[in-house]
Each structure stands twice: as structure tokens, then as C-alpha cells.
Amino acid sequence: MTESAVPGKSTASATSGKDRGDLIGVGGLWLAKWSLILVSIAAGAWVFGWLIGHLWVILLPVLLAVIVATVLWPPAKLMMRLGFPPALAASVSLVVFFVVIGGVITLIIPSVAEQAPELVDQASGGIAQVQDWLKGPPLNIGDDQIDTAVSAIISRLQDSGDVIATGVFSGVSAAGSLLVTLALVLVLSFFFVKDGPKFLPWLHGFSGGRAGRHLGEVLSRMWATLGGFIRTQAIVSLIDAFFIGLGLVILGVPLALVLATLTFLGGFIPIVGAFVAGALAVLVALVANGLTTALIVLAIIVAVQQLEGNVLQPILQSRSMNLHPAIVLLAVAGGSSLFGIIGAFLAVPAAAVAAVLIRYLSEQIDARSNEPDQDELEDEIPPPEGLTEEQAGLDDEGESKPDKPASGQDATT
């Protein structure tokens, strides 16, 4: 090799690498592509939220009916297996459900109406006791500071009360009235339970083979997750309400039945509901029975919550339905800010269903990413049975060898 060939070789090797500008351009295109994707997702989410807000009148009864149907489906399914017609099984389960709910409400309302004035008087006395304690040593806080703080607390409570009162009825009043919403929930729940088994076959036939399989699998998982979540929360909340209510009765805390009922209802809003119901029970015990009883009530609530989190939830609830506490808090905060109490109640089931969809998409992506590409498949194809790789015309790397000429005459031709 001559010396003049050396510079040419070095020049070729220097120019064989990728240009820095080309790499920057590729990175810029990648960033632009994913930025466009994120903007599209954000725009789609905004449109989706806008549609939900404008169609809330229709969506609220449908969502409540789906939740009721998940509760009614197990007994209705059992009756269908025993030979009951679907319409009769759905009717019986629906009537029993609403009779139980109506009986509980009828039992609670008189107790609340009777003991609410007493609770207000005790709360006023408790506030006065707290003021006297703050004025004395070691705090020695002045009257002006206490009055300002009390006024701020009262104003905040009044504002919160208005928000809560508005939130309780905001979703219901949007449908026109409580009776209209209940009627829609009743009718839709009946048809969901009666005709539910026909939905997936219809969807599979309508959407086609491949899409139908994916939709059927996702919807089946969502239904199982939602039903398991509601039933599990109901069982856990009932156990919490029973033991906490029993402790309140033994300690002589007023409004024990009401507080136990609030504990049961709060269980359907994980973390937030249990915290609010427990704090209210401790506050009532503090106002009515003193600090010692309040501390005992707090200990009972903490013990029951530990029993729930460490024993009941792992046994009754599948791990596939578990959500990170941060997700639960964000879902409850978002739902309550948008749709009030109804939104807080529906937020966690909606988050659980969304988690099912995300997990399914992740499974499909993992399955696709683990599939070998065509080149790898060709490399892994073994030679025909009875032949070695050399006889099959494959080199050491599994690639085809060029045919060797049979003779010198063939080589020259």
C-alpha cells in the first residue's frame, strides 16, 4: 500500500461516522413527534371532560345504575342458575336491594333529626372549653386572637357546609329531581342485570373478530374489577362501622348510630372517607365525653383501620384492584371538585376502571415488544431434518452460502 492511500483511508473513516447535525435533527424530530402526541392527548382529554360535563345529566344515572348492577349481579346470576327467568331474577334482586337501602335510611333519619340539636349544643360548649383552655397557661392567648380564629373557623365551616350541601344535590338536581334520577337508576339497573350477558356477544359480532376480542377482554376485566371493588368496600365498610359503632355505644358517645353509618358510607371513598368519619367521631367524643373518651375512640378507630388495611383488604381484595394512595387522593380531589360528593364517590371506581385499561394496554405492548422480529425468526429456523447446516447451504451465522461451482468449467462460465 502506498502512502497516498493512507490519507484516503483516514478520510473515509472520518467521514463514515454520523454527522452531529444529523443526530441533532433526529433528536429534534423525536422531540417534536412526542410533543405533538402529548398535545393531542391533552386536547382529547379536554374534549372528553367537556363532553362529560355537558352530558352529566345522562351519565350520572347510567354510572349509578352500572354500580348498582355490579352489586345485584351475583344474586341475580345465582337465581338464573336455579331456573329463574332473567326478568324475574333482576326484579327480585332489585326490589330487595332498594328495600334494604330504604330501611336503613328510614332508621337513620329520625335519629339524626333527634340528636342533631344536642350535638350542636355540645359543640358550642366544647368550643367554649377550648377557648378557656387557650386563655390559660401555658399559652395565654388573648381574647382578640381567639375571637379572630374562632370567627375564621366558623366562616370556613359555613362555607364548607354550603359546598357540601350543594355538592350532595348538584349531580342529582342536574337530572331534574331526585325522583327522576332514582327512576332512571331503577330502570337502567333492571335492564343491565337482565340483559347484561347478551352485551359482550353483541359487541363481538358488531366490532369484528380482533377488535371484539380486545373489547370483550377489557370490558370483562373492568366489570370484574368494578364489582369486586364495590362488594369488597361494602364488606370492609360494614365491618369497620360495626366495630367502631360498638365501641362508641360502649363508651356512651352520642350519635353512635349516625357515626357508624357515616363510617360505612365513608368507606366507599378510600382514605378520605375513613379519615373524615373517624375525625368526626373523635370530635363528638371530645365534645360530649371529654379528652379521655376521645383518645379511646381514636385508639379504637386506629386499631380497626389497621385490621382493615393489614388483614381484610389483602384477603378480600385482589391485588389487581389496588391503587396507590396518591392516585386515590388525586382522584377523590378531582372528582369532588368537579362534581361534589357524587364525584368523590365515583372517582375511585373510575380510577380503578382506568387502571384496568392501562394495565391491559401495557400487557399488549409487552407482548408485542417481546415478539422476535422477522430476521430473528429466520435466524432461528433450523435446517431440514437429516441435513447439517453446511448441507443445507447455511454458513456459521445461519446465512445462505453461494453455491459452489461443481467443476472448473462451471466456474469459468
Order of alpha helices (4+ residues) and beta strands (2+ residues): alpha-alpha-alpha-alpha-alpha-alpha-alpha-alpha-alpha-alpha-alpha-alpha-alpha-alpha-alpha
